[in-house]
Amino acid sequence: MERMTHIHTVEYGNKDNTSTVVLLSSIATTHDSWSKQIPELAKHHRVIAVDHRGHGGSDVAQVAPSSATVKLLAQDILSALNREGVDRFSVVGLSLGGAIAQYLAAYSGRVEKAVFACTATYLGGNEQWDERTRIAREEGMGPIADMLIPNWFTPAFIDAHPGEVERIHDMVSAIDPEGYAQNGDALAKWDFASHLDQITCPVLTIAATGDAGTGPDKLAEIADGVAGPVESVVIEPGSHQVPIENPAPFNEALLKFLG
C-alpha cells in the first residue's frame, strides 16, 4: 500500500461559507496558476487550491516508477480535503486537474458541480507520456518547460506578454522532476470515455479554440458522454492555459455556473 503523501493546499475566502470550490491545475503547474481566478471566486465561495504530488508545496510520493494512477491522484485530493474538513465540494480542473475532476465527479460521491477545462477522456497514452517522463527523470524540467510553453499559449500571447510567459516557464522549471513524472505516469494510463455516464452532477466544459491537444472536440466528447445536465463554453482567443491567457471570459463562465 502506498504511504500517505502530504498534499499542500492553500485556502481563500470565508472558511464558514457553505460552498467550497476546489481548484486542480495542469501538470507542471502549482496553485499559483489560478491567480486570476481566485480573487473572483473567493468573493462568493470558500476556495481551496491544491498542489499535485511533487508540485509546489506537495511531497513527492514514495512509489515505484509507472505505478501512479489518476485514481491515486484523486485519493490525494480527497485526503487533503478530509484534512481541511471538506465533505461536499465543486471542482474546477484543467488538463491533469480535469482528469482528476472527472474521476472525482464519477466516483467520489462528493462533487456538487464539476468544471472540466482544456482536458479530455484520453490524454495521449504511453506514446506521449513515456518520452516526457523519461526526459524529466533523466534531464530535469528545463527541456519540459521549453516544450510546454508553445503548446500552452497562443503565439500572440507569447509575443505580447513575455513577463507572464517567463513566470509560467519558471513555475514549470521549478517542479520536482520525479513529481512531474509520477503525474505523467498516471496520465499515460488515463482512458475514461467509458466512465463518463457515471457523472450525474451538473457539468460545465470549457475549451479554447487555439488548444491543439484538448480542443473543443475533446470537451464536446465529455459533454456528450456525461449523464447529468451540461453547459459548454468555447473561448477565443486562448490555448491550453486559457485561464491565464484569457481570464475574463473564463471567470465569467465559472461565476455564472458556480453561482
DRENDO-1510 file (C-alpha; in Angstrom, 1 decimal, always signed):
<recs>
REC; n; res; u; v; w
REC; 1; MET; +0.0; +0.0; +0.0 .
REC; 2; GLU; +1.3; +3.5; -0.9 .
REC; 3; ARG; +2.3; +5.6; +2.1 .
REC; 4; MET; +0.4; +8.8; +2.7 .
REC; 5; THR; +1.8; +11.7; +0.7 .
REC; 6; HIS; +1.4; +15.2; +2.1 .
REC; 7; ILE; -0.6; +17.3; -0.3 .
REC; 8; HIS; -0.3; +21.1; +0.0 .
REC; 9; THR; -3.4; +23.3; -0.2 .
REC; 10; VAL; -4.0; +27.0; +0.0 .
REC; 11; GLU; -7.3; +28.5; +1.1 .
REC; 12; TYR; -9.1; +31.7; +0.2 .
REC; 13; GLY; -12.4; +33.3; +1.0 .
REC; 14; ASN; -14.6; +32.6; +4.0 .
REC; 15; LYS; -14.0; +29.2; +5.7 .
REC; 16; ASP; -17.5; +29.3; +7.0 .
REC; 17; ASN; -19.0; +29.6; +3.5 .
REC; 18; THR; -21.3; +26.7; +2.7 .
REC; 19; SER; -20.0; +26.5; -0.8 .
REC; 20; THR; -16.5; +25.1; -1.4 .
REC; 21; VAL; -14.7; +25.3; -4.8 .
REC; 22; VAL; -11.6; +23.1; -5.3 .
REC; 23; LEU; -9.1; +24.1; -8.0 .
REC; 24; LEU; -7.0; +21.5; -9.7 .
REC; 25; SER; -4.3; +22.8; -12.1 .
REC; 26; SER; -2.5; +21.2; -15.0 .
REC; 27; ILE; +0.6; +19.0; -14.7 .
REC; 28; ALA; +3.8; +21.1; -14.2 .
REC; 29; THR; +2.0; +24.0; -12.5 .
REC; 30; THR; +1.1; +25.0; -9.0 .
REC; 31; HIS; -1.9; +26.6; -7.3 .
REC; 32; ASP; -0.4; +30.0; -8.5 .
REC; 33; SER; -1.7; +29.2; -12.0 .
REC; 34; TRP; -5.1; +30.1; -10.6 .
REC; 35; SER; -4.1; +33.6; -9.5 .
REC; 36; LYS; -6.5; +35.3; -12.0 .
REC; 37; GLN; -9.5; +33.2; -10.8 .
REC; 38; ILE; -9.0; +33.1; -7.0 .
REC; 39; PRO; -9.9; +36.7; -6.2 .
REC; 40; GLU; -13.2; +36.5; -8.1 .
REC; 41; LEU; -14.2; +33.1; -6.7 .
REC; 42; ALA; -13.2; +34.0; -3.2 .
REC; 43; LYS; -15.9; +36.7; -3.1 .
REC; 44; HIS; -18.6; +34.0; -3.2 .
REC; 45; HIS; -17.0; +30.7; -2.1 .
REC; 46; ARG; -14.5; +29.0; +0.1 .
REC; 47; VAL; -11.7; +28.3; -2.3 .
REC; 48; ILE; -9.1; +25.6; -1.9 .
REC; 49; ALA; -6.4; +25.3; -4.5 .
REC; 50; VAL; -4.3; +22.2; -4.5 .
REC; 51; ASP; -0.7; +21.3; -5.5 .
REC; 52; HIS; -0.5; +17.9; -7.1 .
REC; 53; ARG; +2.0; +15.4; -5.6 .
REC; 54; GLY; +5.6; +16.6; -6.3 .
REC; 55; HIS; +4.4; +20.1; -7.3 .
REC; 56; GLY; +4.7; +23.3; -5.3 .
REC; 57; GLY; +4.5; +22.5; -1.6 .
REC; 58; SER; +3.3; +18.9; -2.0 .
REC; 59; ASP; +5.6; +15.9; -1.3 .
REC; 60; VAL; +6.8; +13.5; -4.0 .
REC; 61; ALA; +5.2; +10.2; -3.3 .
REC; 62; GLN; +7.5; +7.2; -2.5 .
REC; 63; VAL; +6.3; +4.9; -5.2 .
REC; 64; ALA; +7.8; +2.8; -7.9 .
REC; 65; PRO; +8.0; +4.4; -11.4 .
REC; 66; SER; +4.9; +3.9; -13.6 .
REC; 67; SER; +2.8; +2.9; -10.6 .
REC; 68; ALA; +0.8; +6.2; -10.2 .
REC; 69; THR; -2.8; +6.3; -11.5 .
REC; 70; VAL; -5.4; +9.1; -11.7 .
REC; 71; LYS; -7.3; +7.1; -9.1 .
REC; 72; LEU; -4.4; +7.5; -6.7 .
REC; 73; LEU; -4.1; +11.2; -7.5 .
REC; 74; ALA; -7.8; +11.6; -6.8 .
REC; 75; GLN; -7.3; +10.0; -3.4 .
REC; 76; ASP; -4.6; +12.6; -2.8 .
REC; 77; ILE; -7.2; +15.3; -3.3 .
REC; 78; LEU; -9.8; +13.6; -1.1 .
REC; 79; SER; -7.3; +13.1; +1.7 .
REC; 80; ALA; -6.3; +16.7; +1.6 .
REC; 81; LEU; -9.9; +17.8; +1.7 .
REC; 82; ASN; -10.7; +15.5; +4.6 .
REC; 83; ARG; -7.8; +17.1; +6.5 .
REC; 84; GLU; -9.4; +20.5; +5.8 .
REC; 85; GLY; -12.9; +19.3; +6.9 .
REC; 86; VAL; -14.4; +19.5; +3.5 .
REC; 87; ASP; -17.1; +16.9; +2.5 .
REC; 88; ARG; -19.1; +18.2; -0.4 .
REC; 89; PHE; -17.5; +20.5; -3.0 .
REC; 90; SER; -17.5; +21.8; -6.5 .
REC; 91; VAL; -14.4; +21.1; -8.5 .
REC; 92; VAL; -12.7; +23.0; -11.3 .
REC; 93; GLY; -10.0; +21.0; -13.1 .
REC; 94; LEU; -7.8; +21.9; -16.1 .
REC; 95; SER; -5.8; +19.3; -18.1 .
REC; 96; LEU; -4.5; +16.8; -15.5 .
REC; 97; GLY; -6.7; +18.5; -13.0 .
REC; 98; GLY; -9.6; +17.9; -15.4 .
REC; 99; ALA; -8.8; +14.2; -15.5 .
REC; 100; ILE; -8.8; +14.1; -11.7 .
REC; 101; ALA; -12.0; +16.1; -11.6 .
REC; 102; GLN; -13.7; +13.6; -14.0 .
REC; 103; TYR; -12.8; +10.8; -11.7 .
REC; 104; LEU; -13.9; +12.6; -8.6 .
REC; 105; ALA; -17.2; +13.6; -10.2 .
REC; 106; ALA; -17.8; +10.0; -11.3 .
REC; 107; TYR; -16.8; +8.1; -8.2 .
REC; 108; SER; -16.3; +10.1; -5.1 .
REC; 109; GLY; -19.9; +10.8; -4.4 .
REC; 110; ARG; -18.9; +14.3; -3.0 .
REC; 111; VAL; -18.9; +16.6; -6.1 .
REC; 112; GLU; -21.8; +19.1; -6.3 .
REC; 113; LYS; -20.8; +20.7; -9.6 .
REC; 114; ALA; -17.8; +20.0; -11.9 .
REC; 115; VAL; -15.9; +22.2; -14.4 .
REC; 116; PHE; -13.8; +20.4; -16.9 .
REC; 117; ALA; -11.4; +22.8; -18.8 .
REC; 118; CYS; -9.0; +22.0; -21.5 .
REC; 119; THR; -9.0; +18.3; -20.8 .
REC; 120; ALA; -10.1; +15.0; -22.3 .
REC; 121; THR; -11.0; +11.4; -21.6 .
REC; 122; TYR; -7.7; +10.3; -23.1 .
REC; 123; LEU; -4.5; +12.4; -22.9 .
REC; 124; GLY; -2.0; +10.8; -25.2 .
REC; 125; GLY; -1.3; +7.4; -23.5 .
REC; 126; ASN; +2.1; +5.8; -23.3 .
REC; 127; GLU; +3.1; +7.2; -26.7 .
REC; 128; GLN; +3.1; +10.7; -25.4 .
REC; 129; TRP; +4.0; +10.3; -21.7 .
REC; 130; ASP; +6.7; +7.7; -21.7 .
REC; 131; GLU; +9.0; +10.1; -23.5 .
REC; 132; ARG; +8.1; +13.1; -21.4 .
REC; 133; THR; +8.6; +11.2; -18.1 .
REC; 134; ARG; +11.9; +9.9; -19.4 .
REC; 135; ILE; +13.1; +13.4; -20.2 .
REC; 136; ALA; +12.1; +14.7; -16.8 .
REC; 137; ARG; +13.7; +11.9; -14.9 .
REC; 138; GLU; +17.0; +12.0; -16.9 .
REC; 139; GLU; +17.3; +15.6; -18.0 .
REC; 140; GLY; +15.2; +17.6; -15.5 .
REC; 141; MET; +12.4; +20.1; -16.1 .
REC; 142; GLY; +14.3; +22.6; -18.3 .
REC; 143; PRO; +13.5; +20.8; -21.6 .
REC; 144; ILE; +9.9; +20.1; -20.4 .
REC; 145; ALA; +9.4; +23.8; -19.8 .
REC; 146; ASP; +10.8; +24.7; -23.2 .
REC; 147; MET; +8.4; +22.2; -24.8 .
REC; 148; LEU; +5.3; +23.1; -22.9 .
REC; 149; ILE; +5.2; +26.9; -23.4 .
REC; 150; PRO; +4.4; +26.9; -27.1 .
REC; 151; ASN; +1.7; +24.3; -26.5 .
REC; 152; TRP; +0.1; +26.2; -23.7 .
REC; 153; PHE; -0.2; +29.7; -25.1 .
REC; 154; THR; -1.0; +31.3; -28.5 .
REC; 155; PRO; +1.8; +32.9; -30.4 .
REC; 156; ALA; +0.2; +36.3; -30.0 .
REC; 157; PHE; +0.1; +35.9; -26.2 .
REC; 158; ILE; +3.7; +34.8; -26.0 .
REC; 159; ASP; +4.7; +37.8; -28.1 .
REC; 160; ALA; +2.6; +40.3; -26.1 .
REC; 161; HIS; +3.2; +39.0; -22.5 .
REC; 162; PRO; +6.8; +37.9; -22.2 .
REC; 163; GLY; +6.8; +38.5; -18.4 .
REC; 164; GLU; +3.8; +36.3; -17.8 .
REC; 165; VAL; +5.2; +33.6; -20.1 .
REC; 166; GLU; +8.5; +33.8; -18.1 .
REC; 167; ARG; +6.6; +33.4; -14.9 .
REC; 168; ILE; +5.0; +30.2; -16.1 .
REC; 169; HIS; +8.2; +28.9; -17.6 .
REC; 170; ASP; +9.9; +29.4; -14.2 .
REC; 171; MET; +7.0; +27.7; -12.5 .
REC; 172; VAL; +7.4; +24.6; -14.7 .
REC; 173; SER; +11.1; +24.6; -14.3 .
REC; 174; ALA; +10.8; +24.5; -10.5 .
REC; 175; ILE; +8.6; +21.4; -10.4 .
REC; 176; ASP; +10.3; +18.3; -9.0 .
REC; 177; PRO; +11.2; +16.1; -12.0 .
REC; 178; GLU; +10.1; +12.9; -10.2 .
REC; 179; GLY; +6.8; +14.6; -9.2 .
REC; 180; TYR; +6.2; +15.6; -12.8 .
REC; 181; ALA; +7.0; +12.1; -13.9 .
REC; 182; GLN; +4.7; +10.4; -11.4 .
REC; 183; ASN; +1.8; +12.5; -12.6 .
REC; 184; GLY; +2.8; +11.8; -16.2 .
REC; 185; ASP; +2.8; +8.0; -15.4 .
REC; 186; ALA; -0.8; +8.5; -14.2 .
REC; 187; LEU; -1.8; +10.3; -17.4 .
REC; 188; ALA; -0.2; +7.6; -19.5 .
REC; 189; LYS; -2.9; +5.2; -18.3 .
REC; 190; TRP; -5.8; +7.6; -18.4 .
REC; 191; ASP; -8.7; +6.4; -20.6 .
REC; 192; PHE; -12.1; +7.5; -19.2 .
REC; 193; ALA; -14.6; +7.6; -22.0 .
REC; 194; SER; -16.5; +4.5; -20.9 .
REC; 195; HIS; -16.9; +6.0; -17.4 .
REC; 196; LEU; -18.5; +9.4; -18.3 .
REC; 197; ASP; -22.0; +8.1; -17.8 .
REC; 198; GLN; -21.2; +7.8; -14.1 .
REC; 199; ILE; -21.0; +11.6; -13.9 .
REC; 200; THR; -24.5; +12.8; -12.9 .
REC; 201; CYS; -23.8; +16.2; -11.3 .
REC; 202; PRO; -24.1; +19.5; -13.3 .
REC; 203; VAL; -21.1; +19.9; -15.6 .
REC; 204; LEU; -19.5; +22.9; -17.4 .
REC; 205; THR; -17.0; +22.2; -20.1 .
REC; 206; ILE; -14.6; +25.0; -21.2 .
REC; 207; ALA; -12.5; +24.7; -24.3 .
REC; 208; ALA; -10.2; +27.2; -26.1 .
REC; 209; THR; -10.1; +27.4; -29.9 .
REC; 210; GLY; -6.3; +27.5; -30.0 .
REC; 211; ASP; -5.7; +24.4; -27.8 .
REC; 212; ALA; -4.3; +21.8; -30.2 .
REC; 213; GLY; -4.2; +18.9; -27.7 .
REC; 214; THR; -7.5; +19.3; -25.8 .
REC; 215; GLY; -9.6; +21.5; -28.1 .
REC; 216; PRO; -13.4; +21.9; -28.4 .
REC; 217; ASP; -13.8; +18.5; -29.9 .
REC; 218; LYS; -12.4; +16.8; -26.8 .
REC; 219; LEU; -14.6; +18.8; -24.5 .
REC; 220; ALA; -17.6; +18.1; -26.7 .
REC; 221; GLU; -16.9; +14.4; -26.2 .
REC; 222; ILE; -17.1; +14.9; -22.4 .
REC; 223; ALA; -20.3; +17.0; -22.7 .
REC; 224; ASP; -22.0; +14.3; -24.9 .
REC; 225; GLY; -21.0; +11.5; -22.5 .
REC; 226; VAL; -21.9; +12.7; -19.1 .
REC; 227; ALA; -25.3; +11.7; -17.7 .
REC; 228; GLY; -26.3; +14.9; -15.9 .
REC; 229; PRO; -27.0; +18.5; -17.1 .
REC; 230; VAL; -24.2; +20.1; -19.0 .
REC; 231; GLU; -23.2; +23.5; -20.3 .
REC; 232; SER; -20.4; +24.2; -22.7 .
REC; 233; VAL; -18.3; +27.3; -23.4 .
REC; 234; VAL; -15.6; +27.8; -26.1 .
REC; 235; ILE; -13.2; +30.7; -25.6 .
REC; 236; GLU; -11.4; +32.6; -28.3 .
REC; 237; PRO; -8.6; +33.6; -28.2 .
REC; 238; GLY; -6.9; +31.1; -26.0 .
REC; 239; SER; -4.9; +27.9; -25.8 .
REC; 240; HIS; -4.3; +25.2; -23.2 .
REC; 241; GLN; -3.7; +27.6; -20.3 .
REC; 242; VAL; -6.8; +29.7; -21.1 .
REC; 243; PRO; -7.4; +30.8; -17.5 .
REC; 244; ILE; -4.1; +32.6; -17.6 .
REC; 245; GLU; -4.2; +33.8; -21.2 .
REC; 246; ASN; -7.8; +35.0; -21.4 .
REC; 247; PRO; -9.2; +35.1; -17.8 .
REC; 248; ALA; -12.2; +37.4; -18.3 .
REC; 249; PRO; -14.5; +35.0; -20.3 .
REC; 250; PHE; -13.2; +32.1; -18.3 .
REC; 251; ASN; -14.1; +33.7; -15.0 .
REC; 252; GLU; -17.4; +34.9; -16.3 .
REC; 253; ALA; -18.3; +31.3; -17.2 .
REC; 254; LEU; -17.1; +30.0; -13.8 .
REC; 255; LEU; -19.1; +32.5; -11.8 .
REC; 256; LYS; -22.3; +32.0; -13.9 .
REC; 257; PHE; -22.1; +28.2; -13.4 .
REC; 258; LEU; -20.9; +28.0; -9.8 .
REC; 259; GLY; -23.0; +30.9; -8.6 .
</recs>
